[in-house]
Amino acid sequence: IGAMLVSPLMTPIMGCAAGLVAGWRMRVLHSLMIVALSALVGVGLAWILASWIPSLVPLENNQQVLSRVSPTLLDMAVALAAGAAGAYATLDDRVSASLTGVAIAVALVPPLGVAGVCLQAGLLAETGGALLLFTTNLVSIIFSASIVFLVFGFAPARARERKKLTNADVINSLAIVALLIMLPLGLTGQNVLESINRANTVQTDVTEWLSDSPDLNLLWVKVVDERVGVRLSGSGNVPDIALLERRLSDHLDTQVVVRVELFPSVILTAPREDEEGSASSQ
C-alpha cells in the first residue's frame, strides 16, 4: 500500500469525483483522460514485461492472476468503502494521507498488470475479467467519493440550485453504471460459489474415501473442471480409485476423472475400459 501511494491513478480519480460534484466538466474529462492513459500504460508495460520474462508459475495456477480475473460483488463493496475513505482523507487534513492507500489497496494497478499478462498469453477471457475488476473499482471509487464530497458540501457557492440538479444527475448516472456492472459481477459470484461448493464436496468425499487408510495423509485436493487431483503421503495401499470416481460423479452430476499422486513420485489412476491392467503408475 505504501509503495502504491505514488500511483498515477488515485489523484485523477479523486479529481474526477470532485469535478463531477462541482460541475467542472472539463476537469472531469481531463481526469478521465489521465486515468485512461495510465491504464493503457499499465497494460502495455505488463504486456512487454510478460513477453520478456519467462513465466515461472503457469498462469492457470498463479493465485495472483486467479484472484483478479473473477471479480464479485464483494470486490465492489470493498471498492465503495475504499473510495469513501480516500475521499475523506482528501477533504480532512487531520486524517493521514496514507489512508488514501486503502483505496489503492483494492487493486487499481494490479488488475491492469494481470490484464497485460493475460493478453500477452492470449487468455482473452481472463483479460476481460481483469479489466472488469479495474472498471468495478474505478466506478465504485468515483461513486462513493462523489457521495462523500456531496455530504461534506464540496461545491462552489455560486449557482447553488443548478449545482443541485447537476449533483442529482451525477449520482443517478453513476448509480446506473454501477448497476450495469453488478450484472456480470453477480454472474461471476454465482460461478465462484458453485466452484467453492464443488471443491467442498470433493474434499468431503476424498476424506471419507481415506477414512479406512490411517497410514495415508491427504496433502491437497485440486479440482479443475471434471478432473480431480489428489496428493497423498505415507504408506499402505491406496483405496479403490474407481470407487472415488463413482462417488464424485454421483455427487457432481458429471463424469469425473481422478488422478492420485502418492508422494513423492507414484501416480495412480483408475483403470479405463479400453486399458489392460488394474492400475498404472509413473
WOKAMO-V936505 format. One record per pair of residues at least 12 apart in sequence whose ideal C-beta (glycine too) atoms are under 7 Angstrom apart, sorted by the first residue. I is the first residue (numbers start at 1). J is the second residue. Records with the same first field share a line. If there is no record, write none. Layout:
BEGIN
I: J, J
END
This chain:
BEGIN
1: 101, 104, 105
2: 101
4: 101, 104, 109
5: 98, 100, 101, 104
7: 104, 108, 109
8: 38
9: 35, 38, 108, 109
10: 86, 100, 103, 104
12: 31, 34, 35
13: 35, 138, 141, 142
14: 86, 87, 90, 145
15: 27, 31
16: 28, 31, 32, 142
17: 87, 142, 145, 146, 149
18: 149, 154
19: 31
20: 146, 170
21: 146, 149, 150, 154, 155, 167, 170
22: 154, 155, 156
23: 163, 166
39: 112, 134
42: 109, 112, 113, 116
43: 112, 115, 116, 119
44: 116
45: 116
46: 112, 113, 115, 116, 117
47: 116, 119, 120
50: 116, 117, 120, 121
51: 120
59: 117, 118, 121, 123
65: 114, 117, 118
68: 107, 110, 111, 114, 130, 133
69: 114, 126, 129, 130
70: 129, 188, 192
71: 129, 132, 133, 136, 185, 188
72: 185, 188, 189, 192
73: 182, 185, 186, 189
75: 133, 136
76: 136, 140, 182, 185
78: 106
79: 106, 136, 137, 140, 141
80: 140, 143, 144
82: 102, 103, 105, 106, 141
83: 103, 140, 141, 142, 143, 144, 145
84: 144, 145, 148
85: 99, 102, 103
86: 100, 102, 103, 141, 145
87: 144, 145, 148, 149
88: 148
91: 152, 154
103: 141
106: 137
107: 133, 137
108: 134, 137
111: 130, 133, 134
112: 134
114: 130
115: 127, 130, 131
118: 130
132: 184
135: 181
136: 181, 185
139: 174, 177, 178, 181
140: 178
142: 174
143: 174, 178
146: 170, 171, 174
150: 167
198: 223, 252
199: 223
201: 251, 252
202: 221, 223, 228, 248
203: 221
205: 244, 247, 248, 251
206: 218, 221, 230, 244
209: 239, 244
210: 239
212: 239
213: 236, 239
215: 234, 235, 236
216: 232, 234, 236, 238
217: 232, 233, 234
218: 232
219: 231, 232, 233, 263
226: 254, 255, 256, 257
227: 257, 259
228: 248, 256, 258
229: 259
230: 258, 260
231: 261, 263
232: 260, 262, 263
233: 263
238: 260, 262, 268
241: 258, 260, 268, 269, 270
242: 270, 271
244: 258
245: 257, 258, 270
258: 270
266: 281
267: 281, 282
268: 281
END
